[in-house]
Amino acid sequence: MAGVVSGLLNEEVGAELGISEITVKMHRGSVMRKMKADSFAHLVNMASKLRVIRHLSTNAA
């Protein structure tokens, strides 16, 4: 959940966790259902309130 709501692509989350992109999509759907989120934006808002969102580091070159 943290990776997806932080703005990472499904592919990036999958690579980070060592799972496929399709598995990430399945988990995202489960999280949406369990959190009773009406939309992805609603899920992001809930994650923010719960302080689940990771802040992505940007490499300034």
CHARMM-style PDB file with segment names, atoms N, HN, CA, C and O in Angstrom:
ATOM      1  N   MET     1       0.825  -1.192   0.000  1.00  0.00      PROA
ATOM      2  CA  MET     1       0.000   0.000   0.000  1.00  0.00      PROA
ATOM      3  C   MET     1       0.872   1.260   0.000  1.00  0.00      PROA
ATOM      4  O   MET     1       0.599   2.212  -0.732  1.00  0.00      PROA
ATOM      5  N   ALA     2       1.899   1.255   0.810  1.00  0.00      PROA
ATOM      6  HN  ALA     2       2.121   0.482   1.405  1.00  0.00      PROA
ATOM      7  CA  ALA     2       2.739   2.450   0.934  1.00  0.00      PROA
ATOM      8  C   ALA     2       3.364   2.849  -0.399  1.00  0.00      PROA
ATOM      9  O   ALA     2       3.397   4.032  -0.737  1.00  0.00      PROA
ATOM     10  N   GLY     3       3.854   1.883  -1.148  1.00  0.00      PROA
ATOM     11  HN  GLY     3       3.828   0.922  -0.873  1.00  0.00      PROA
ATOM     12  CA  GLY     3       4.481   2.191  -2.428  1.00  0.00      PROA
ATOM     13  C   GLY     3       3.504   2.748  -3.434  1.00  0.00      PROA
ATOM     14  O   GLY     3       3.803   3.722  -4.125  1.00  0.00      PROA
ATOM     15  N   VAL     4       2.340   2.139  -3.522  1.00  0.00      PROA
ATOM     16  HN  VAL     4       2.097   1.348  -2.960  1.00  0.00      PROA
ATOM     17  CA  VAL     4       1.341   2.565  -4.507  1.00  0.00      PROA
ATOM     18  C   VAL     4       0.816   3.961  -4.183  1.00  0.00      PROA
ATOM     19  O   VAL     4       0.738   4.808  -5.072  1.00  0.00      PROA
ATOM     20  N   VAL     5       0.454   4.213  -2.923  1.00  0.00      PROA
ATOM     21  HN  VAL     5       0.517   3.524  -2.201  1.00  0.00      PROA
ATOM     22  CA  VAL     5      -0.090   5.532  -2.579  1.00  0.00      PROA
ATOM     23  C   VAL     5       0.982   6.610  -2.580  1.00  0.00      PROA
ATOM     24  O   VAL     5       0.669   7.801  -2.584  1.00  0.00      PROA
ATOM     25  N   SER     6       2.240   6.201  -2.575  1.00  0.00      PROA
ATOM     26  HN  SER     6       2.494   5.234  -2.571  1.00  0.00      PROA
ATOM     27  CA  SER     6       3.332   7.171  -2.632  1.00  0.00      PROA
ATOM     28  C   SER     6       3.656   7.600  -4.055  1.00  0.00      PROA
ATOM     29  O   SER     6       4.487   8.483  -4.272  1.00  0.00      PROA
ATOM     30  N   GLY     7       2.996   6.970  -5.025  1.00  0.00      PROA
ATOM     31  HN  GLY     7       2.322   6.253  -4.849  1.00  0.00      PROA
ATOM     32  CA  GLY     7       3.182   7.390  -6.401  1.00  0.00      PROA
ATOM     33  C   GLY     7       4.019   6.464  -7.253  1.00  0.00      PROA
ATOM     34  O   GLY     7       4.259   6.756  -8.424  1.00  0.00      PROA
ATOM     35  N   LEU     8       4.469   5.352  -6.694  1.00  0.00      PROA
ATOM     36  HN  LEU     8       4.274   5.114  -5.743  1.00  0.00      PROA
ATOM     37  CA  LEU     8       5.241   4.411  -7.493  1.00  0.00      PROA
ATOM     38  C   LEU     8       4.315   3.674  -8.451  1.00  0.00      PROA
ATOM     39  O   LEU     8       3.150   3.434  -8.136  1.00  0.00      PROA
ATOM     40  N   LEU     9       4.828   3.320  -9.604  1.00  0.00      PROA
ATOM     41  HN  LEU     9       5.775   3.515  -9.860  1.00  0.00      PROA
ATOM     42  CA  LEU     9       4.074   2.518 -10.556  1.00  0.00      PROA
ATOM     43  C   LEU     9       3.983   1.087 -10.042  1.00  0.00      PROA
ATOM     44  O   LEU     9       4.827   0.650  -9.259  1.00  0.00      PROA
ATOM     45  N   ASN    10       2.959   0.357 -10.480  1.00  0.00      PROA
ATOM     46  HN  ASN    10       2.274   0.712 -11.116  1.00  0.00      PROA
ATOM     47  CA  ASN    10       2.804  -1.040 -10.072  1.00  0.00      PROA
ATOM     48  C   ASN    10       4.065  -1.838 -10.364  1.00  0.00      PROA
ATOM     49  O   ASN    10       4.488  -2.669  -9.560  1.00  0.00      PROA
ATOM     50  N   GLU    11       4.655  -1.579 -11.514  1.00  0.00      PROA
ATOM     51  HN  GLU    11       4.311  -0.905 -12.167  1.00  0.00      PROA
ATOM     52  CA  GLU    11       5.880  -2.275 -11.917  1.00  0.00      PROA
ATOM     53  C   GLU    11       7.015  -1.995 -10.936  1.00  0.00      PROA
ATOM     54  O   GLU    11       7.774  -2.899 -10.587  1.00  0.00      PROA
ATOM     55  N   GLU    12       7.132  -0.748 -10.493  1.00  0.00      PROA
ATOM     56  HN  GLU    12       6.516  -0.014 -10.776  1.00  0.00      PROA
ATOM     57  CA  GLU    12       8.183  -0.367  -9.548  1.00  0.00      PROA
ATOM     58  C   GLU    12       7.957  -1.005  -8.176  1.00  0.00      PROA
ATOM     59  O   GLU    12       8.903  -1.469  -7.540  1.00  0.00      PROA
ATOM     60  N   VAL    13       6.713  -1.027  -7.729  1.00  0.00      PROA
ATOM     61  HN  VAL    13       5.944  -0.650  -8.246  1.00  0.00      PROA
ATOM     62  CA  VAL    13       6.389  -1.656  -6.447  1.00  0.00      PROA
ATOM     63  C   VAL    13       6.703  -3.145  -6.523  1.00  0.00      PROA
ATOM     64  O   VAL    13       7.289  -3.713  -5.600  1.00  0.00      PROA
ATOM     65  N   GLY    14       6.312  -3.771  -7.625  1.00  0.00      PROA
ATOM     66  HN  GLY    14       5.837  -3.310  -8.374  1.00  0.00      PROA
ATOM     67  CA  GLY    14       6.589  -5.191  -7.808  1.00  0.00      PROA
ATOM     68  C   GLY    14       8.075  -5.503  -7.784  1.00  0.00      PROA
ATOM     69  O   GLY    14       8.505  -6.468  -7.152  1.00  0.00      PROA
ATOM     70  N   ALA    15       8.851  -4.687  -8.469  1.00  0.00      PROA
ATOM     71  HN  ALA    15       8.502  -3.903  -8.982  1.00  0.00      PROA
ATOM     72  CA  ALA    15      10.301  -4.899  -8.489  1.00  0.00      PROA
ATOM     73  C   ALA    15      10.895  -4.736  -7.099  1.00  0.00      PROA
ATOM     74  O   ALA    15      11.781  -5.494  -6.704  1.00  0.00      PROA
ATOM     75  N   GLU    16      10.408  -3.750  -6.358  1.00  0.00      PROA
ATOM     76  HN  GLU    16       9.687  -3.135  -6.678  1.00  0.00      PROA
ATOM     77  CA  GLU    16      10.908  -3.494  -5.010  1.00  0.00      PROA
ATOM     78  C   GLU    16      10.585  -4.654  -4.067  1.00  0.00      PROA
ATOM     79  O   GLU    16      11.389  -5.000  -3.201  1.00  0.00      PROA
ATOM     80  N   LEU    17       9.389  -5.258  -4.244  1.00  0.00      PROA
ATOM     81  HN  LEU    17       8.737  -4.977  -4.948  1.00  0.00      PROA
ATOM     82  CA  LEU    17       8.953  -6.337  -3.356  1.00  0.00      PROA
ATOM     83  C   LEU    17       9.273  -7.728  -3.895  1.00  0.00      PROA
ATOM     84  O   LEU    17       9.101  -8.725  -3.194  1.00  0.00      PROA
ATOM     85  N   GLY    18       9.736  -7.792  -5.134  1.00  0.00      PROA
ATOM     86  HN  GLY    18       9.876  -6.983  -5.703  1.00  0.00      PROA
ATOM     87  CA  GLY    18      10.050  -9.081  -5.739  1.00  0.00      PROA
ATOM     88  C   GLY    18       8.816  -9.866  -6.151  1.00  0.00      PROA
ATOM     89  O   GLY    18       8.812 -11.097  -6.110  1.00  0.00      PROA
ATOM     90  N   ILE    19       7.758  -9.147  -6.551  1.00  0.00      PROA
ATOM     91  HN  ILE    19       7.761  -8.147  -6.585  1.00  0.00      PROA
ATOM     92  CA  ILE    19       6.517  -9.777  -7.009  1.00  0.00      PROA
ATOM     93  C   ILE    19       6.150  -9.197  -8.368  1.00  0.00      PROA
ATOM     94  O   ILE    19       6.710  -8.185  -8.789  1.00  0.00      PROA
ATOM     95  N   SER    20       5.209  -9.840  -9.053  1.00  0.00      PROA
ATOM     96  HN  SER    20       4.754 -10.663  -8.711  1.00  0.00      PROA
ATOM     97  CA  SER    20       4.829  -9.367 -10.382  1.00  0.00      PROA
ATOM     98  C   SER    20       3.889  -8.161 -10.299  1.00  0.00      PROA
ATOM     99  O   SER    20       3.278  -7.893  -9.265  1.00  0.00      PROA
ATOM    100  N   GLU    21       3.798  -7.459 -11.401  1.00  0.00      PROA
ATOM    101  HN  GLU    21       4.294  -7.677 -12.241  1.00  0.00      PROA
ATOM    102  CA  GLU    21       2.913  -6.297 -11.494  1.00  0.00      PROA
ATOM    103  C   GLU    21       1.453  -6.719 -11.280  1.00  0.00      PROA
ATOM    104  O   GLU    21       0.682  -5.993 -10.652  1.00  0.00      PROA
ATOM    105  N   ILE    22       1.085  -7.868 -11.794  1.00  0.00      PROA
ATOM    106  HN  ILE    22       1.711  -8.458 -12.304  1.00  0.00      PROA
ATOM    107  CA  ILE    22      -0.285  -8.361 -11.634  1.00  0.00      PROA
ATOM    108  C   ILE    22      -0.587  -8.629 -10.159  1.00  0.00      PROA
ATOM    109  O   ILE    22      -1.693  -8.361  -9.688  1.00  0.00      PROA
ATOM    110  N   THR    23       0.395  -9.157  -9.435  1.00  0.00      PROA
ATOM    111  HN  THR    23       1.294  -9.375  -9.817  1.00  0.00      PROA
ATOM    112  CA  THR    23       0.207  -9.414  -8.005  1.00  0.00      PROA
ATOM    113  C   THR    23       0.023  -8.100  -7.256  1.00  0.00      PROA
ATOM    114  O   THR    23      -0.781  -8.026  -6.327  1.00  0.00      PROA
ATOM    115  N   VAL    24       0.750  -7.076  -7.643  1.00  0.00      PROA
ATOM    116  HN  VAL    24       1.403  -7.136  -8.398  1.00  0.00      PROA
ATOM    117  CA  VAL    24       0.587  -5.754  -7.026  1.00  0.00      PROA
ATOM    118  C   VAL    24      -0.840  -5.266  -7.248  1.00  0.00      PROA
ATOM    119  O   VAL    24      -1.469  -4.744  -6.328  1.00  0.00      PROA
ATOM    120  N   LYS    25      -1.350  -5.434  -8.462  1.00  0.00      PROA
ATOM    121  HN  LYS    25      -0.839  -5.858  -9.209  1.00  0.00      PROA
ATOM    122  CA  LYS    25      -2.723  -5.005  -8.768  1.00  0.00      PROA
ATOM    123  C   LYS    25      -3.729  -5.750  -7.905  1.00  0.00      PROA
ATOM    124  O   LYS    25      -4.693  -5.155  -7.421  1.00  0.00      PROA
ATOM    125  N   MET    26      -3.513  -7.051  -7.707  1.00  0.00      PROA
ATOM    126  HN  MET    26      -2.731  -7.534  -8.100  1.00  0.00      PROA
ATOM    127  CA  MET    26      -4.419  -7.839  -6.864  1.00  0.00      PROA
ATOM    128  C   MET    26      -4.387  -7.352  -5.426  1.00  0.00      PROA
ATOM    129  O   MET    26      -5.432  -7.208  -4.791  1.00  0.00      PROA
ATOM    130  N   HSD    27      -3.190  -7.096  -4.912  1.00  0.00      PROA
ATOM    131  HN  HSD    27      -2.341  -7.213  -5.427  1.00  0.00      PROA
ATOM    132  CA  HSD    27      -3.055  -6.594  -3.534  1.00  0.00      PROA
ATOM    133  C   HSD    27      -3.682  -5.207  -3.392  1.00  0.00      PROA
ATOM    134  O   HSD    27      -4.322  -4.905  -2.385  1.00  0.00      PROA
ATOM    135  N   ARG    28      -3.491  -4.372  -4.409  1.00  0.00      PROA
ATOM    136  HN  ARG    28      -2.972  -4.617  -5.227  1.00  0.00      PROA
ATOM    137  CA  ARG    28      -4.085  -3.030  -4.370  1.00  0.00      PROA
ATOM    138  C   ARG    28      -5.605  -3.128  -4.294  1.00  0.00      PROA
ATOM    139  O   ARG    28      -6.239  -2.389  -3.540  1.00  0.00      PROA
ATOM    140  N   GLY    29      -6.188  -4.033  -5.067  1.00  0.00      PROA
ATOM    141  HN  GLY    29      -5.673  -4.633  -5.679  1.00  0.00      PROA
ATOM    142  CA  GLY    29      -7.633  -4.240  -5.022  1.00  0.00      PROA
ATOM    143  C   GLY    29      -8.097  -4.716  -3.660  1.00  0.00      PROA
ATOM    144  O   GLY    29      -9.140  -4.287  -3.167  1.00  0.00      PROA
ATOM    145  N   SER    30      -7.320  -5.609  -3.047  1.00  0.00      PROA
ATOM    146  HN  SER    30      -6.472  -5.958  -3.447  1.00  0.00      PROA
ATOM    147  CA  SER    30      -7.651  -6.098  -1.707  1.00  0.00      PROA
ATOM    148  C   SER    30      -7.591  -4.978  -0.681  1.00  0.00      PROA
ATOM    149  O   SER    30      -8.454  -4.879   0.191  1.00  0.00      PROA
ATOM    150  N   VAL    31      -6.579  -4.143  -0.787  1.00  0.00      PROA
ATOM    151  HN  VAL    31      -5.878  -4.224  -1.496  1.00  0.00      PROA
ATOM    152  CA  VAL    31      -6.440  -3.015   0.144  1.00  0.00      PROA
ATOM    153  C   VAL    31      -7.605  -2.045  -0.030  1.00  0.00      PROA
ATOM    154  O   VAL    31      -8.166  -1.557   0.951  1.00  0.00      PROA
ATOM    155  N   MET    32      -7.966  -1.768  -1.280  1.00  0.00      PROA
ATOM    156  HN  MET    32      -7.510  -2.165  -2.077  1.00  0.00      PROA
ATOM    157  CA  MET    32      -9.096  -0.863  -1.540  1.00  0.00      PROA
ATOM    158  C   MET    32     -10.368  -1.411  -0.888  1.00  0.00      PROA
ATOM    159  O   MET    32     -11.124  -0.670  -0.260  1.00  0.00      PROA
ATOM    160  N   ARG    33     -10.589  -2.698  -1.043  1.00  0.00      PROA
ATOM    161  HN  ARG    33      -9.975  -3.301  -1.553  1.00  0.00      PROA
ATOM    162  CA  ARG    33     -11.790  -3.337  -0.497  1.00  0.00      PROA
ATOM    163  C   ARG    33     -11.756  -3.329   1.037  1.00  0.00      PROA
ATOM    164  O   ARG    33     -12.743  -2.965   1.676  1.00  0.00      PROA
ATOM    165  N   LYS    34     -10.631  -3.726   1.624  1.00  0.00      PROA
ATOM    166  HN  LYS    34      -9.829  -4.021   1.105  1.00  0.00      PROA
ATOM    167  CA  LYS    34     -10.522  -3.803   3.083  1.00  0.00      PROA
ATOM    168  C   LYS    34     -10.588  -2.429   3.744  1.00  0.00      PROA
ATOM    169  O   LYS    34     -11.134  -2.285   4.838  1.00  0.00      PROA
ATOM    170  N   MET    35     -10.031  -1.423   3.075  1.00  0.00      PROA
ATOM    171  HN  MET    35      -9.588  -1.539   2.186  1.00  0.00      PROA
ATOM    172  CA  MET    35     -10.065  -0.065   3.623  1.00  0.00      PROA
ATOM    173  C   MET    35     -11.376   0.646   3.288  1.00  0.00      PROA
ATOM    174  O   MET    35     -11.625   1.759   3.752  1.00  0.00      PROA
ATOM    175  N   LYS    36     -12.216  -0.013   2.472  1.00  0.00      PROA
ATOM    176  HN  LYS    36     -12.013  -0.917   2.095  1.00  0.00      PROA
ATOM    177  CA  LYS    36     -13.505   0.546   2.044  1.00  0.00      PROA
ATOM    178  C   LYS    36     -13.316   1.901   1.360  1.00  0.00      PROA
ATOM    179  O   LYS    36     -14.066   2.849   1.594  1.00  0.00      PROA
ATOM    180  N   ALA    37     -12.298   1.962   0.513  1.00  0.00      PROA
ATOM    181  HN  ALA    37     -11.689   1.192   0.322  1.00  0.00      PROA
ATOM    182  CA  ALA    37     -11.990   3.176  -0.237  1.00  0.00      PROA
ATOM    183  C   ALA    37     -12.867   3.237  -1.484  1.00  0.00      PROA
ATOM    184  O   ALA    37     -12.935   2.276  -2.251  1.00  0.00      PROA
ATOM    185  N   ASP    38     -13.529   4.356  -1.678  1.00  0.00      PROA
ATOM    186  HN  ASP    38     -13.474   5.136  -1.055  1.00  0.00      PROA
ATOM    187  CA  ASP    38     -14.392   4.547  -2.842  1.00  0.00      PROA
ATOM    188  C   ASP    38     -13.588   4.790  -4.118  1.00  0.00      PROA
ATOM    189  O   ASP    38     -14.057   4.510  -5.220  1.00  0.00      PROA
ATOM    190  N   SER    39     -12.375   5.314  -3.957  1.00  0.00      PROA
ATOM    191  HN  SER    39     -11.993   5.542  -3.061  1.00  0.00      PROA
ATOM    192  CA  SER    39     -11.527   5.641  -5.098  1.00  0.00      PROA
ATOM    193  C   SER    39     -10.066   5.585  -4.654  1.00  0.00      PROA
ATOM    194  O   SER    39      -9.766   5.501  -3.463  1.00  0.00      PROA
ATOM    195  N   PHE    40      -9.173   5.632  -5.627  1.00  0.00      PROA
ATOM    196  HN  PHE    40      -9.417   5.700  -6.595  1.00  0.00      PROA
ATOM    197  CA  PHE    40      -7.748   5.653  -5.300  1.00  0.00      PROA
ATOM    198  C   PHE    40      -7.406   6.917  -4.511  1.00  0.00      PROA
ATOM    199  O   PHE    40      -6.598   6.873  -3.583  1.00  0.00      PROA
ATOM    200  N   ALA    41      -8.020   8.042  -4.881  1.00  0.00      PROA
ATOM    201  HN  ALA    41      -8.676   8.078  -5.635  1.00  0.00      PROA
ATOM    202  CA  ALA    41      -7.784   9.294  -4.160  1.00  0.00      PROA
ATOM    203  C   ALA    41      -8.207   9.171  -2.699  1.00  0.00      PROA
ATOM    204  O   ALA    41      -7.534   9.691  -1.809  1.00  0.00      PROA
ATOM    205  N   HSD    42      -9.310   8.490  -2.456  1.00  0.00      PROA
ATOM    206  HN  HSD    42      -9.856   8.068  -3.179  1.00  0.00      PROA
ATOM    207  CA  HSD    42      -9.782   8.262  -1.094  1.00  0.00      PROA
ATOM    208  C   HSD    42      -8.768   7.422  -0.319  1.00  0.00      PROA
ATOM    209  O   HSD    42      -8.495   7.695   0.850  1.00  0.00      PROA
ATOM    210  N   LEU    43      -8.213   6.400  -0.971  1.00  0.00      PROA
ATOM    211  HN  LEU    43      -8.436   6.178  -1.920  1.00  0.00      PROA
ATOM    212  CA  LEU    43      -7.197   5.556  -0.348  1.00  0.00      PROA
ATOM    213  C   LEU    43      -5.958   6.375   0.005  1.00  0.00      PROA
ATOM    214  O   LEU    43      -5.402   6.224   1.093  1.00  0.00      PROA
ATOM    215  N   VAL    44      -5.526   7.238  -0.907  1.00  0.00      PROA
ATOM    216  HN  VAL    44      -5.978   7.360  -1.790  1.00  0.00      PROA
ATOM    217  CA  VAL    44      -4.360   8.089  -0.660  1.00  0.00      PROA
ATOM    218  C   VAL    44      -4.623   9.011   0.520  1.00  0.00      PROA
ATOM    219  O   VAL    44      -3.746   9.214   1.359  1.00  0.00      PROA
ATOM    220  N   ASN    45      -5.829   9.571   0.590  1.00  0.00      PROA
ATOM    221  HN  ASN    45      -6.542   9.406  -0.092  1.00  0.00      PROA
ATOM    222  CA  ASN    45      -6.186  10.452   1.700  1.00  0.00      PROA
ATOM    223  C   ASN    45      -6.141   9.700   3.035  1.00  0.00      PROA
ATOM    224  O   ASN    45      -5.617  10.213   4.024  1.00  0.00      PROA
ATOM    225  N   MET    46      -6.689   8.492   3.055  1.00  0.00      PROA
ATOM    226  HN  MET    46      -7.114   8.075   2.251  1.00  0.00      PROA
ATOM    227  CA  MET    46      -6.656   7.683   4.280  1.00  0.00      PROA
ATOM    228  C   MET    46      -5.220   7.332   4.664  1.00  0.00      PROA
ATOM    229  O   MET    46      -4.857   7.396   5.839  1.00  0.00      PROA
ATOM    230  N   ALA    47      -4.407   6.963   3.681  1.00  0.00      PROA
ATOM    231  HN  ALA    47      -4.701   6.911   2.727  1.00  0.00      PROA
ATOM    232  CA  ALA    47      -3.006   6.620   3.944  1.00  0.00      PROA
ATOM    233  C   ALA    47      -2.250   7.819   4.500  1.00  0.00      PROA
ATOM    234  O   ALA    47      -1.392   7.669   5.370  1.00  0.00      PROA
ATOM    235  N   SER    48      -2.565   8.998   4.002  1.00  0.00      PROA
ATOM    236  HN  SER    48      -3.261   9.120   3.295  1.00  0.00      PROA
ATOM    237  CA  SER    48      -1.922  10.215   4.491  1.00  0.00      PROA
ATOM    238  C   SER    48      -2.272  10.456   5.956  1.00  0.00      PROA
ATOM    239  O   SER    48      -1.406  10.786   6.766  1.00  0.00      PROA
ATOM    240  N   LYS    49      -3.543  10.288   6.282  1.00  0.00      PROA
ATOM    241  HN  LYS    49      -4.246  10.019   5.624  1.00  0.00      PROA
ATOM    242  CA  LYS    49      -3.975  10.469   7.674  1.00  0.00      PROA
ATOM    243  C   LYS    49      -3.341   9.442   8.599  1.00  0.00      PROA
ATOM    244  O   LYS    49      -3.074   9.729   9.766  1.00  0.00      PROA
ATOM    245  N   LEU    50      -3.101   8.237   8.073  1.00  0.00      PROA
ATOM    246  HN  LEU    50      -3.319   8.004   7.125  1.00  0.00      PROA
ATOM    247  CA  LEU    50      -2.483   7.174   8.859  1.00  0.00      PROA
ATOM    248  C   LEU    50      -0.956   7.240   8.820  1.00  0.00      PROA
ATOM    249  O   LEU    50      -0.273   6.432   9.449  1.00  0.00      PROA
ATOM    250  N   ARG    51      -0.435   8.207   8.079  1.00  0.00      PROA
ATOM    251  HN  ARG    51      -0.989   8.864   7.568  1.00  0.00      PROA
ATOM    252  CA  ARG    51       1.012   8.404   7.907  1.00  0.00      PROA
ATOM    253  C   ARG    51       1.690   7.176   7.318  1.00  0.00      PROA
ATOM    254  O   ARG    51       2.755   6.754   7.768  1.00  0.00      PROA
ATOM    255  N   VAL    52       1.035   6.607   6.285  1.00  0.00      PROA
ATOM    256  HN  VAL    52       0.170   6.950   5.920  1.00  0.00      PROA
ATOM    257  CA  VAL    52       1.567   5.430   5.597  1.00  0.00      PROA
ATOM    258  C   VAL    52       2.371   5.839   4.382  1.00  0.00      PROA
ATOM    259  O   VAL    52       3.208   5.067   3.914  1.00  0.00      PROA
ATOM    260  N   ILE    53       2.141   7.035   3.856  1.00  0.00      PROA
ATOM    261  HN  ILE    53       1.461   7.662   4.237  1.00  0.00      PROA
ATOM    262  CA  ILE    53       2.798   7.471   2.625  1.00  0.00      PROA
ATOM    263  C   ILE    53       4.284   7.681   2.844  1.00  0.00      PROA
ATOM    264  O   ILE    53       4.705   8.370   3.773  1.00  0.00      PROA
ATOM    265  N   ARG    54       5.070   7.067   1.964  1.00  0.00      PROA
ATOM    266  HN  ARG    54       4.728   6.507   1.210  1.00  0.00      PROA
ATOM    267  CA  ARG    54       6.520   7.260   1.982  1.00  0.00      PROA
ATOM    268  C   ARG    54       6.845   8.479   1.146  1.00  0.00      PROA
ATOM    269  O   ARG    54       6.189   8.730   0.135  1.00  0.00      PROA
ATOM    270  N   HSD    55       7.822   9.220   1.539  1.00  0.00      PROA
ATOM    271  HN  HSD    55       8.355   9.016   2.360  1.00  0.00      PROA
ATOM    272  CA  HSD    55       8.272  10.346   0.729  1.00  0.00      PROA
ATOM    273  C   HSD    55       9.384   9.862  -0.174  1.00  0.00      PROA
ATOM    274  O   HSD    55      10.407   9.347   0.280  1.00  0.00      PROA
ATOM    275  N   LEU    56       9.158  10.041  -1.462  1.00  0.00      PROA
ATOM    276  HN  LEU    56       8.327  10.459  -1.830  1.00  0.00      PROA
ATOM    277  CA  LEU    56      10.139   9.587  -2.449  1.00  0.00      PROA
ATOM    278  C   LEU    56      11.307  10.543  -2.483  1.00  0.00      PROA
ATOM    279  O   LEU    56      11.127  11.761  -2.505  1.00  0.00      PROA
ATOM    280  N   SER    57      12.500   9.989  -2.487  1.00  0.00      PROA
ATOM    281  HN  SER    57      12.646   9.000  -2.469  1.00  0.00      PROA
ATOM    282  CA  SER    57      13.683  10.835  -2.582  1.00  0.00      PROA
ATOM    283  C   SER    57      13.948  11.136  -4.047  1.00  0.00      PROA
ATOM    284  O   SER    57      13.790  10.276  -4.913  1.00  0.00      PROA
ATOM    285  N   THR    58      14.343  12.345  -4.303  1.00  0.00      PROA
ATOM    286  HN  THR    58      14.470  13.044  -3.600  1.00  0.00      PROA
ATOM    287  CA  THR    58      14.687  12.725  -5.668  1.00  0.00      PROA
ATOM    288  C   THR    58      16.172  13.030  -5.714  1.00  0.00      PROA
ATOM    289  O   THR    58      16.705  13.724  -4.847  1.00  0.00      PROA
ATOM    290  N   ASN    59      16.824  12.512  -6.719  1.00  0.00      PROA
ATOM    291  HN  ASN    59      16.391  11.949  -7.423  1.00  0.00      PROA
ATOM    292  CA  ASN    59      18.251  12.739  -6.875  1.00  0.00      PROA
ATOM    293  C   ASN    59      18.455  13.944  -7.778  1.00  0.00      PROA
ATOM    294  O   ASN    59      18.199  13.883  -8.980  1.00  0.00      PROA
ATOM    295  N   ALA    60      18.910  15.017  -7.200  1.00  0.00      PROA
ATOM    296  HN  ALA    60      19.118  15.066  -6.223  1.00  0.00      PROA
ATOM    297  CA  ALA    60      19.189  16.220  -7.979  1.00  0.00      PROA
ATOM    298  C   ALA    60      20.609  16.108  -8.527  1.00  0.00      PROA
ATOM    299  O   ALA    60      21.577  16.020  -7.772  1.00  0.00      PROA
ATOM    300  N   ALA    61      20.711  16.113  -9.823  1.00  0.00      PROA
ATOM    301  HN  ALA    61      19.925  16.185 -10.436  1.00  0.00      PROA
ATOM    302  CA  ALA    61      22.044  15.982 -10.436  1.00  0.00      PROA
ATOM    303  C   ALA    61      22.412  17.227 -11.186  1.00  0.00      PROA
ATOM    304  OT1 ALA    61      23.495  17.301 -11.766  1.00  0.00      PROA
TER     305      ALA     61
END
